[in-house]
Amino acid sequence: MRTVTLKRVVVTGLGALTPIGNDVNTFWNSLKSGTGGAGPITRFDTTEFKTKFACELKGFDIEKFMEKKEARKMDMFTQYAMVAAQEAVEHAGLHLDGVDKTQIGVIWASGNGGMQTFEDQIVEFTQGNFVPKFNPFFIPKLISDIAAGQISMKYGFMGVNYCTVSACASSSSALVDAFNYIRLGKANAIVAGGSEAPVTRAGIAGFNALKALSTRNDDHATASRPFDADRDGFVMGEGAGAIILEEYEHAVKRGATIYAEMVGGAMTADAYHLTATHPEGLGARLGMQRALEDADLKPEDVDYINAHATSTPLGDVSELKGITGVFGDHITKVNISATKSMTGHLLGAAGAIEAIACIKATQFDIVPPTINTTTLGEGIPTNLNLTIGKAQERTVNVAMSNTFGFGGHNAIVVFKKYKG
């Protein structure tokens, strides 16, 4: 039997396009200061909608990054992917000459793909008396894997290339896959992450029909309030997060700056319900246990958990049950925070964005806060440090990020402070 020596995997580049910042530094500064991203929806008339607000991007102009003609060939989720990936690739220096691009891959996630493209084309089709004439870019704009393809074509990355789809766990799944490819020696580096553009009529109406979205239209600024007694659903977000994962020796040899080390990851299933998490958090608990085992860490090694915590009545409670089941008494020494209170829920892109928050926490020893939470809800333990109201300074040697998705998908990733 052939034995495989697992390679170390490090982070050498980051890219972020979020409702609270259109680049990594702005995003991180907004997280530290507790800046919320919710506001009235500007994309369409919300008069007949139950929810009239979302966490949209602010001041974003795709023509600052590519020509209008090129942008028109892409759905917004792909545009977002290209922008975040560009920041990460340039941050890591993977676009430079001398890098073997046959050993660089792209694993990019989207839970929904081109929602706006699909909506626009079907509306145009039905209003045209069902004449079967579709835009030739309809399918290439729509399919979820196209962002990974576009990124690889832009930079000439010829390694592994595909899309992960596991609902709101999608981009964490991408990170786990990229981590495993690299540590098994099948790639030198991978652009991993996810993007989502779900602030559309179909997106908002669809999640409204599931009763998943907050309808706090009179107080949208504080509507995303994880763990709070008055939480009534999540706030839709949009954007992208990109992380360059790279084999340690390869990164050192080319003189790359290393920001953190990815040390573990796991994916599990609740095997319970179409949209609800397991009430006791069993799938989440199993995922966290396996991620720690994968990282060769104990629960007491963890300093910070970025919770999935979407601000739904059932989900927040079940996640904390899963967390306390894994961490036991040590959980009182761990900082937990829900950055969706600021960004809203970026669906398939959430995991990558929240992984960046974890990486920055290990880099700067700062835990971003949970905002908008004033009174803990029923079933929320009162002995936990949920980092409410303001960021906290503390040593963060190990950070964990949880993401869960419809269909019972769970993906957990673990990052460690880089110490050489």
C-alpha positions as CSV (number, residue, x, y, z in Angstrom):
1,M,0.0,0.0,0.0
2,R,1.3,3.4,-0.9
3,T,1.6,5.8,2.0
4,V,1.0,9.5,1.3
5,T,2.8,12.3,3.3
6,L,0.3,15.1,3.7
7,K,1.6,18.5,2.8
8,R,1.0,21.7,4.7
9,V,-1.5,24.1,3.3
10,V,-1.3,27.9,3.8
11,V,-3.2,31.0,2.8
12,T,-1.3,33.4,0.5
13,G,-4.0,35.6,-0.9
14,L,-7.5,37.0,-0.1
15,G,-10.2,38.7,-2.0
16,A,-13.6,40.1,-0.8
17,L,-16.6,41.8,-2.3
18,T,-19.2,42.3,0.4
19,P,-22.1,44.5,1.5
20,I,-19.7,46.1,4.1
21,G,-16.6,46.5,1.9
22,N,-15.6,46.0,-1.7
23,D,-12.1,44.7,-0.8
24,V,-10.5,42.7,2.0
25,N,-9.2,45.6,4.1
26,T,-12.5,47.6,4.0
27,F,-14.4,44.4,4.8
28,W,-12.2,43.6,7.8
29,N,-12.3,47.2,9.1
30,S,-16.1,47.2,8.8
31,L,-16.2,43.9,10.7
32,K,-14.0,45.2,13.5
33,S,-16.1,48.4,13.9
34,G,-19.5,46.5,13.8
35,T,-20.8,48.1,10.6
36,G,-24.1,46.7,9.3
37,G,-24.8,46.3,5.6
38,A,-28.6,46.2,5.4
39,G,-30.6,48.7,3.5
40,P,-33.7,49.1,1.2
41,I,-33.5,47.0,-1.9
42,T,-32.6,49.1,-4.9
43,R,-32.6,46.5,-7.7
44,F,-36.4,46.3,-8.2
45,D,-39.7,47.6,-6.9
46,T,-40.5,45.8,-3.6
47,T,-44.0,47.2,-3.2
48,E,-45.6,43.8,-3.3
49,F,-42.8,41.9,-1.4
50,K,-42.9,40.9,2.2
51,T,-39.3,41.7,2.6
52,K,-38.1,45.1,1.2
53,F,-34.5,45.2,2.3
54,A,-31.2,43.2,1.9
55,C,-27.5,43.6,2.3
56,E,-26.6,44.8,-1.2
57,L,-23.1,45.8,-2.4
58,K,-22.4,49.5,-2.1
59,G,-20.9,51.6,-4.9
60,F,-19.9,48.6,-6.9
61,D,-19.2,49.3,-10.6
62,I,-18.1,46.3,-12.7
63,E,-16.8,48.6,-15.4
64,K,-13.9,49.5,-13.1
65,F,-12.7,46.0,-13.5
66,M,-13.7,44.9,-17.0
67,E,-15.1,46.3,-20.2
68,K,-18.9,46.6,-20.5
69,K,-18.9,44.2,-23.4
70,E,-17.2,41.5,-21.3
71,A,-19.4,42.1,-18.3
72,R,-22.6,41.6,-20.4
73,K,-21.5,38.0,-21.1
74,M,-21.6,37.3,-17.3
75,D,-24.3,37.0,-14.7
76,M,-23.6,39.2,-11.6
77,F,-22.5,36.1,-9.6
78,T,-19.7,35.6,-12.1
79,Q,-18.8,39.3,-12.2
80,Y,-18.5,39.2,-8.4
81,A,-16.3,36.1,-8.6
82,M,-13.9,37.7,-11.1
83,V,-13.5,40.8,-8.9
84,A,-12.8,38.8,-5.7
85,A,-10.5,36.4,-7.5
86,Q,-8.6,39.2,-9.0
87,E,-7.8,40.7,-5.6
88,A,-6.8,37.4,-4.2
89,V,-4.7,36.3,-7.2
90,E,-2.8,39.6,-7.3
91,H,-2.5,39.6,-3.5
92,A,-0.8,36.2,-3.8
93,G,1.2,37.0,-6.9
94,L,-0.1,34.0,-8.8
95,H,-0.5,36.1,-11.9
96,L,3.2,36.7,-12.2
97,D,5.6,35.1,-14.7
98,G,7.5,32.1,-13.4
99,V,4.5,30.4,-11.7
100,D,3.6,27.0,-13.1
101,K,0.0,27.5,-14.0
102,T,-0.6,23.9,-14.9
103,Q,-0.4,23.2,-11.1
104,I,-2.8,25.9,-10.1
105,G,-6.6,25.1,-10.0
106,V,-9.9,26.8,-9.3
107,I,-12.6,25.4,-7.1
108,W,-15.4,27.9,-7.0
109,A,-18.8,27.7,-5.4
110,S,-22.3,29.1,-6.0
111,G,-25.5,27.7,-4.5
112,N,-27.7,29.3,-7.1
113,G,-25.7,30.4,-10.1
114,G,-27.1,32.9,-12.5
115,M,-30.5,33.7,-10.9
116,Q,-30.9,37.1,-12.5
117,T,-30.0,35.7,-15.9
118,F,-32.6,33.0,-15.5
119,E,-35.3,35.4,-14.3
120,D,-34.7,38.0,-17.0
121,Q,-34.7,35.4,-19.8
122,I,-37.8,33.6,-18.7
123,V,-39.7,36.9,-18.3
124,E,-38.6,38.0,-21.7
125,F,-39.6,34.6,-23.2
126,T,-43.1,34.7,-21.7
127,Q,-43.7,38.3,-22.6
128,G,-42.7,37.5,-26.2
129,N,-45.6,35.1,-26.6
130,F,-43.4,32.1,-26.1
131,V,-41.3,32.6,-29.2
132,P,-38.3,30.3,-28.6
133,K,-35.6,32.8,-29.0
134,F,-33.0,32.9,-26.2
135,N,-29.8,34.9,-25.8
136,P,-26.9,32.8,-26.9
137,F,-25.2,33.6,-23.6
138,F,-28.2,32.4,-21.6
139,I,-26.7,29.0,-20.6
140,P,-23.0,30.1,-20.2
141,K,-24.2,32.9,-17.9
142,L,-26.6,30.7,-16.0
143,I,-24.6,27.6,-15.0
144,S,-23.0,27.5,-11.6
145,D,-19.6,26.2,-12.8
146,I,-19.0,29.1,-15.2
147,A,-17.3,31.3,-12.6
148,A,-14.6,28.7,-12.1
149,G,-14.1,28.5,-15.8
150,Q,-13.9,32.2,-16.3
151,I,-11.3,32.6,-13.5
152,S,-9.2,29.9,-15.0
153,M,-9.4,31.3,-18.5
154,K,-8.4,34.8,-17.3
155,Y,-5.2,33.6,-15.6
156,G,-4.4,30.5,-17.6
157,F,-4.8,28.2,-14.6
158,M,-4.9,24.7,-16.0
159,G,-5.2,22.6,-12.9
160,V,-8.3,21.1,-11.2
161,N,-11.4,23.2,-12.2
162,Y,-15.0,22.8,-11.0
163,C,-17.8,24.1,-8.9
164,T,-19.1,22.9,-5.5
165,V,-22.8,23.2,-4.8
166,S,-24.0,22.4,-1.3
167,A,-26.5,25.3,-0.7
168,C,-25.2,27.7,2.0
169,A,-22.2,25.4,2.7
170,S,-21.0,25.6,-0.9
171,S,-17.9,27.8,-0.5
172,S,-16.7,26.0,2.6
173,S,-17.1,22.8,0.7
174,A,-14.8,24.4,-2.0
175,L,-12.2,25.2,0.7
176,V,-12.3,21.6,2.0
177,D,-11.8,20.2,-1.4
178,A,-9.0,22.6,-2.3
179,F,-7.3,21.8,1.0
180,N,-7.4,18.1,0.3
181,Y,-6.2,18.4,-3.3
182,I,-3.2,20.4,-2.2
183,R,-2.2,18.3,0.8
184,L,-2.4,15.2,-1.3
185,G,0.1,16.8,-3.7
186,K,-2.3,17.2,-6.6
187,A,-1.9,21.0,-6.9
188,N,0.5,23.7,-5.9
189,A,-2.2,26.3,-5.3
190,I,-5.9,26.7,-5.8
191,V,-8.2,29.7,-6.0
192,A,-11.1,28.7,-3.7
193,G,-14.2,30.6,-2.8
194,G,-17.7,31.4,-3.8
195,S,-20.0,34.1,-5.1
196,E,-23.7,34.8,-5.0
197,A,-26.1,37.3,-6.5
198,P,-29.5,36.4,-5.1
199,V,-31.0,39.8,-4.6
200,T,-33.5,39.3,-7.4
201,R,-37.3,39.2,-7.4
202,A,-37.2,35.4,-7.6
203,G,-34.6,35.2,-4.8
204,I,-36.4,37.4,-2.4
205,A,-39.9,36.0,-3.2
206,G,-38.7,32.4,-3.0
207,F,-37.1,32.7,0.4
208,N,-40.1,34.7,1.6
209,A,-42.3,31.8,0.6
210,L,-40.2,29.6,2.8
211,K,-40.6,32.1,5.7
212,A,-36.8,32.2,5.9
213,L,-36.3,36.0,5.5
214,S,-36.7,38.7,8.1
215,T,-39.6,41.0,7.4
216,R,-38.5,43.7,9.8
217,N,-39.0,46.4,7.2
218,D,-39.5,49.1,9.8
219,D,-36.1,48.4,11.4
220,H,-34.0,46.8,8.6
221,A,-30.7,48.1,10.0
222,T,-30.9,45.7,12.9
223,A,-33.0,42.9,11.3
224,S,-30.0,40.5,11.2
225,R,-29.8,39.7,14.9
226,P,-28.5,36.3,15.6
227,F,-29.3,34.7,19.0
228,D,-31.7,37.6,19.8
229,A,-35.1,36.9,21.3
230,D,-36.8,38.9,18.5
231,R,-34.9,37.3,15.5
232,D,-37.3,36.5,12.7
233,G,-35.2,35.2,9.8
234,F,-32.1,36.0,7.9
235,V,-31.2,39.1,5.7
236,M,-30.2,38.3,2.1
237,G,-26.7,39.3,1.2
238,E,-24.6,39.2,-2.0
239,G,-21.0,39.2,-3.0
240,A,-17.9,37.0,-3.2
241,G,-15.0,35.7,-1.2
242,A,-11.7,34.3,-2.6
243,I,-8.9,32.5,-0.8
244,I,-5.6,31.3,-2.3
245,L,-4.7,28.0,-0.7
246,E,-1.1,26.9,-1.4
247,E,1.3,24.2,-0.6
248,Y,3.7,25.4,2.1
249,E,7.0,24.6,0.4
250,H,5.8,26.1,-2.9
251,A,4.8,29.3,-1.1
252,V,8.1,29.6,0.7
253,K,10.1,28.9,-2.4
254,R,8.5,31.7,-4.3
255,G,8.7,34.1,-1.4
256,A,5.0,34.5,-0.9
257,T,3.6,36.2,2.2
258,I,1.7,33.6,4.4
259,Y,-1.3,34.9,6.3
260,A,-2.6,31.7,8.0
261,E,-2.5,27.9,7.8
262,M,-5.5,25.8,7.0
263,V,-5.2,22.7,9.1
264,G,-8.5,20.9,8.8
265,G,-12.0,20.6,7.3
266,A,-14.9,18.2,7.2
267,M,-18.3,17.8,5.6
268,T,-21.3,15.9,7.0
269,A,-25.0,15.6,6.5
270,D,-27.9,16.1,9.0
271,A,-29.9,13.4,7.1
272,Y,-32.9,15.0,8.7
273,H,-35.0,17.7,6.9
274,L,-35.2,19.5,3.6
275,T,-34.6,23.0,5.0
276,A,-34.3,22.7,8.8
277,T,-31.2,21.9,10.7
278,H,-31.3,19.0,13.1
279,P,-32.9,20.3,16.3
280,E,-30.0,18.9,18.4
281,G,-27.3,20.0,16.0
282,L,-26.2,16.4,15.4
283,G,-24.8,16.8,11.9
284,A,-23.1,20.0,12.9
285,R,-21.6,18.4,15.9
286,L,-20.2,15.5,13.9
287,G,-18.8,17.9,11.4
288,M,-17.0,19.9,14.0
289,Q,-15.6,16.8,15.7
290,R,-14.3,15.5,12.4
291,A,-12.8,18.8,11.4
292,L,-10.9,18.9,14.7
293,E,-9.7,15.3,14.2
294,D,-8.6,16.2,10.7
295,A,-6.6,19.1,12.1
296,D,-5.2,17.0,14.9
297,L,-6.5,19.4,17.4
298,K,-8.5,19.1,20.6
299,P,-11.6,21.3,21.4
300,E,-9.6,23.2,24.0
301,D,-7.2,24.3,21.3
302,V,-9.9,26.5,19.6
303,D,-10.1,30.2,20.4
304,Y,-12.8,31.5,18.1
305,I,-15.8,30.0,16.2
306,N,-17.4,32.0,13.4
307,A,-20.9,30.6,13.8
308,H,-23.3,30.0,10.9
309,A,-25.9,31.7,13.0
310,T,-28.2,33.2,10.3
311,S,-30.7,34.8,12.8
312,T,-33.4,32.2,12.4
313,P,-35.3,31.0,15.5
314,L,-34.5,27.3,15.1
315,G,-31.1,27.4,13.4
316,D,-29.3,29.5,16.0
317,V,-30.3,27.2,18.8
318,S,-29.5,24.0,17.1
319,E,-26.0,25.2,16.2
320,L,-25.2,26.2,19.7
321,K,-26.4,22.8,20.9
322,G,-24.0,21.2,18.5
323,I,-21.1,23.5,19.6
324,T,-21.6,22.9,23.3
325,G,-21.8,19.2,22.6
326,V,-18.4,19.3,21.0
327,F,-16.6,21.8,23.3
328,G,-18.1,21.0,26.7
329,D,-16.8,23.2,29.6
330,H,-14.2,24.7,27.3
331,I,-16.9,26.6,25.4
332,T,-17.0,29.3,28.0
333,K,-13.4,30.2,27.1
334,V,-14.1,30.4,23.3
335,N,-15.3,33.5,21.5
336,I,-18.2,32.9,19.2
337,S,-19.5,35.5,16.8
338,A,-22.0,35.8,14.0
339,T,-20.7,38.1,11.3
340,K,-23.9,37.6,9.3
341,S,-25.3,40.2,11.7
342,M,-23.2,42.6,9.5
343,T,-23.0,41.1,6.1
344,G,-26.3,39.4,5.9
345,H,-26.4,35.8,4.5
346,L,-24.4,35.4,1.3
347,L,-25.8,31.9,0.8
348,G,-23.2,29.9,-1.2
349,A,-20.6,32.6,-0.7
350,A,-21.0,32.9,3.1
351,G,-18.4,30.2,4.0
352,A,-15.5,31.9,2.1
353,I,-16.4,35.4,3.5
354,E,-16.5,34.0,7.0
355,A,-13.3,32.0,6.5
356,I,-11.6,35.3,5.7
357,A,-12.9,36.7,9.0
358,C,-11.3,33.7,10.7
359,I,-8.0,34.2,8.9
360,K,-7.9,37.9,9.8
361,A,-8.8,37.0,13.4
362,T,-5.7,34.7,13.7
363,Q,-3.6,37.3,11.9
364,F,-4.5,40.3,14.2
365,D,-5.9,38.6,17.4
366,I,-9.2,40.4,17.1
367,V,-12.6,38.7,17.2
368,P,-15.3,40.6,15.2
369,P,-18.5,41.1,17.0
370,T,-22.1,40.0,16.8
371,I,-24.2,43.1,16.4
372,N,-27.9,43.9,16.8
373,T,-28.4,41.3,19.6
374,T,-29.8,42.9,22.8
375,T,-31.8,40.1,24.6
376,L,-30.8,36.5,24.3
377,G,-33.6,34.3,22.9
378,E,-35.1,31.2,24.5
379,G,-32.7,28.2,24.3
380,I,-29.6,30.4,23.9
381,P,-27.1,29.6,26.7
382,T,-26.3,32.6,28.8
383,N,-22.8,31.4,29.7
384,L,-21.4,31.8,26.2
385,N,-19.2,34.6,25.0
386,L,-21.1,35.6,21.9
387,T,-18.9,38.7,21.4
388,I,-21.9,40.9,21.5
389,G,-21.8,44.6,20.5
390,K,-18.1,45.1,19.9
391,A,-15.0,43.4,18.7
392,Q,-12.7,41.8,21.4
393,E,-9.0,41.5,21.4
394,R,-7.6,38.1,22.4
395,T,-5.1,35.6,21.2
396,V,-6.6,33.7,18.3
397,N,-4.3,30.7,17.6
398,V,-7.1,28.6,16.1
399,A,-10.3,29.7,14.5
400,M,-13.2,27.5,13.2
401,S,-15.9,28.5,10.7
402,N,-19.3,26.7,10.5
403,T,-21.6,26.6,7.5
404,F,-24.8,24.7,6.9
405,G,-27.1,24.5,4.0
406,F,-30.6,23.3,2.8
407,G,-30.5,19.6,2.2
408,G,-28.7,19.1,5.5
409,H,-25.2,19.9,4.2
410,N,-22.6,20.9,6.8
411,A,-19.0,22.1,6.1
412,I,-16.5,23.2,8.7
413,V,-13.1,24.6,8.2
414,V,-10.3,25.2,10.6
415,F,-7.5,27.8,10.4
416,K,-4.4,28.3,12.5
417,K,-2.2,31.3,13.2
418,Y,0.9,31.0,10.9
419,K,4.1,30.7,13.0
420,G,6.5,29.5,10.3
